[in-house]
Amino acid sequence: MQTTGDGDLEYDVLIIGGGPAGLSAALQLGRSLRSVLVCDNGEPRNGPAAEAHGYLTRDGIPPEELRRLGREEVIKYGGEFRDTKVTDVSRDNNGFTTSLDSGETVTSRKVVLATGVRDDLPDTDGFQEFWGTGVYHCPYCHGYEVRGESLGVMVTNQHMVDYAKLIYNLSDDLVVFTDGRDIFDEESRSMFVERGIEIEDEPITALNGSNGDLESVSLADGRNVARRAVFYPPPMEQRSELPEQLGLEVNQAGLVDATRSQRGMGFTSVEGLFIAGDASSGGPPSIPSAVADGYAVGTTVNMELSKEDFERGWQ
């Protein structure tokens, strides 16, 4: 890190977002002797979850602990952190100027957006309360822990029918909830019913339980269906307003399309601006995918910096 004559903080790369993708990118850049600042406002997507699963050698680790260990590794290679929100990013011929909620101004040659996404949860009573403790979006992340239990899966559009088939493998006691929507045609309904899977077409009015444990799903006709866990992949939206502010287009899935080419990964339509992790279309939303994407984007950014050093003679 250098300080400009105006007191601004100057780095090779600013990474916005300190989750697995941002930390992974920062690690590779630090090991490449690049000056890196990671800004994070402390609102991780997997914050409600007690454990993270599926990441080799770290299966079952609390998400907060994973981030702490990641920070320690980045710091070891010279990376710096600010626990603050980024309020504005602008680009000029010399790179990027970024304003932080802390009042600091940062200049950098490159910016990596690792800001993640926000899950757009239904306003059904109890849904928010049990999100991450009894209602889960990812069967790979949480399915094993509730295997063999009474499970439910919400299927609210045609694309979720195949998702429901993933849950079938976890338990012989599965109920599919359509939340009052007309989803299944006769053929697809028969496929589930013939396998002993009940389909509930009544709207869901509430999720019930105690001490963070889901116990039942209330339906509009007054019935309560006992369930230990419910799976539901909610729509996603960008957690940060920065992608839109910087002119990036968000697709119908709530993601920013990231370009993959022979030059590397994570390119956006704005020169010098990269995107990694859940916020991008680079891979499925999971910790292993985010780490892999962050690695690829970090190495791509370092290659771009190296090319500039030789071709343009950055001073």
N, C-alpha and C positions, 0 to 999 in steps of 0.2 A: 504494500500500500504506500502511496505517496500523497502528499498534501500539496495542492496547487497554491499559487500565490493568493488566491481568493479564499483559501481555507477549505476548499472542497476536497473531498476524499477521492482519490483517483486509483482505479483498479483496471486490470485487464478485462475481468469479467464480473458482472453483477448477476447473481442468481436470486430470483425472487421466488421464495418458497423453500422451506427447509424440511420437506418430507423425504421419502426414500429416493425419489428422482433427483431432487435438487442436491441432496447430500452426495449421491452417487456421482453426479456431474462434477461437483466441487472436489471430490476426492481425486478424480482423474486429472482435473486441471491443476490441483495443488501438487500432485506428483509430477506434473509436467513443468513445475516451477513458474506457474502463472499466479499472479496476485488475484485473489478471489474474495468477494464479500457475499455472504448469504444473508438475506433479509427474510424474516419469518414472523408472522403475527400470532403464532400459537393457536391456530384453529385447524388441526388436522382432521381430515375426513374420517379416519378410523378412530378418532378420539373416544367414542362411546364403547368401543370394544375392549374387553379385558385382555384378550390375547390375539396375537397375529399368527396365522398358520400358513404353511406351504413354502416358507423360505428356508432353504437348505441350511442346516446347522443352527438355525434360530427359530425352529418351529415351536410355537407356544409362547414366544417372548411377548411381554406387554409392549404395545406400540410405542409408549413413551420411552421405555428402556431402549428400544431399537434406535429411536431418534437420538437419545443421549449418547449411545455408543458411536453412532455415525458422526455426531458432532466432534467427539473426541478424536476420531481418526482424521477428520478434515483439519482440525486445529493442529494436529501433529505435523501436517504438511504446509502450515502457514496460512490456512484459510481463516477468515474472520467472520463474525456473526453480529447482527443487530436484531434484537427482538422488537421489531417495529413494523408498521405497515408502510408499504410504498404508496405514496399518494399521487405521483405523477412521473411519467417517463416521456422524454422527448428526444428526437434524433436530429443531429446536425452532421456536417461534413466530418467532424472529428470523432463521432461516435454517439454516445448517449449521455444525457444529463437526467438524473433521477432525484426526486425530492422524497425524503423520508418523513414519516409522522413525527420523528424525534427532532425535526428541525434541521437535520444534516442534508447536505447535497452531495451526491455521488456522481462522478464522471467515470465512464467505462467504455472500452472499445467494443465490447459485446454485452448483450443481455440474454439471459436464459429465463424464460417463464416456466416455472414449475409450480404454478399456483393451484393446480388441482381443480376439482369440480365439487359441486354441492348436490347432494341427493334431494330431489324434489319429492318430499314425502306427502302422502295423503293427509288430510286434516282429520281423519278418523280418530275418535277419542281413544287415547292410549297408544297410538302408533308411534309417536315421538318418544314416549316414555320407554317403550320396549325395543326401540331401534338399537341394534347392536348387542342386546342381551336376550331377546326372545324372538325378534324379527331380524332376519338376516338377508343380505342381498346375494351372497356368494356361497354356493354349496361347497366349493373347494376350500374356502377359508373357514367355514364353521360347520359343515355337514357332518364330519366324522364325530364331533363332540355330541351330536344329538341323534346319532344313528340308533335305529331300533325304537325310537320314541314315537309318540303320536305327533305327526307332522302335518303341516298345511303348506300350500303354495298358492299364491295369488296369481291368477292368469287374467289380465285385464285387456289384452290385445292378442292378435293372432301370432305375433312374433314370440310370445311367451309360452306357446304350447310345447315347443321343443325344450324350453327351459324346465317345464314341469316334469318332463321325462327324466331329467337329471336327478330330481328329488326322489323319484320312484325307486332308484337304486339304494336309497338310504334307509328305507323302512317299509315294512309291510302294512303299516297303518298310515295311509296318506289320504288327505282330503284336499281337493282342488276347489278353491273359492274364486268365483267369477265376479264377485262384488256387484251382482245385478246386471252384468253386461252379457250380451248375446255373442259368445265367442265360439262355441263349438258347433260344427256342423254334425250331422248324424254319424258320419264315418269316424271322425276324430273322437267324438263322445264315446262311441262304442269301443274304440281302442282302449280307452281308460277304464271304462266300466267293466269290460271283460277281464281286466287284470285286477279287479277288486278295488279300484280306486273310485271313491265317492266324489261326485261333483255337486257342489252347493251353489245354486244360482241366486240365492237371496243376497241382497246388499248387506255388507258388513257395517254394523253400527258402532262396535267398540271392541277393543282388545282388553282383556282383563287378566289380573294377576296380582302378586304381592312380592315385595322385596326384590324387584327387578326380574322376577320369574314369571313368564307367560303361563297362564293356566287355561284360558278359553277364549273363543271368538264368539261375540254376540252377533246375531243376525236380525234382520228387520222384522221377521215373523215372531220374534220373542225367544227363539231357541238359543242355547249356548252350546257350542261345539268344543269339547275339551281338546286342547292342543298344547303340546309342550314347546313347539317352535313353528314359526311360519317363515317361508322364504318368499322374497319379493324383490325383483330388480327394478328400482324406481327410475324414472327419467332423470337425466342429469342436466345441470346447467353450470356454466363457468362460475367458479367461486369468486374470481376477481373481475373487476371491470376493466382491467388493463388491456386484455386482448382486444376488446372492442375499441378502447381509447386509442390503441396503436394502429387501428385499421384492419385488424385480422377478422376474417369471416368465421362465424360459428355455424357448423352444419346442423342438420336436424337432430342429430344425436347429442347435441350440446357440446361438441368437441371442435377443436381447431385442427384443420387438416395440416399435417406436417409432411413435408416432402422428403422422400428417401431417394438418394441418387448415388452415383459412384463417388461423389465427394463426401458422402456421409448421411447423417440423419438429423431430423429436427429443424430443418430449414423452414422458414415462414416466408410470406410474401414481402416482408420488410427486411432489407439488407442488414445483416448484423444481429438480427433478432431471432432467437431459437426458442423452441418449446419442447418440453419433456414431461413425461409422466401422464397422469390421468387426464390432464387438460387437453392432451393432444390425441390424434388418431393413431399414434404410434404403436399401440398395443392394448390388450385387455386391461381393465382397471384392477390391478393387484400389486402387492408389494414386489414380488419377483419381476414382474413386467416393468414396473416403475424403475427398479434398480437397474435392470438391463438397458432400458431406454435412456436413463440418466448417464450410464456408462458410455453408450453410443454417442449421445449428444455431446458429452464432455470431451470425448476424443475428437469429435468433428470440429468443435469450437477451437480446440488446440491446433488442429491442422489448419484451419482458416487463419488463425493468428500467425502461425509459422509461415504460411504462404505470404501474408502481408508483410511480415518482417523482411522477407527476401525480395519480394517484388516491388514493394512501395517504400521500403526503408523507413518503417515507423520510428519516429523519434520520441 
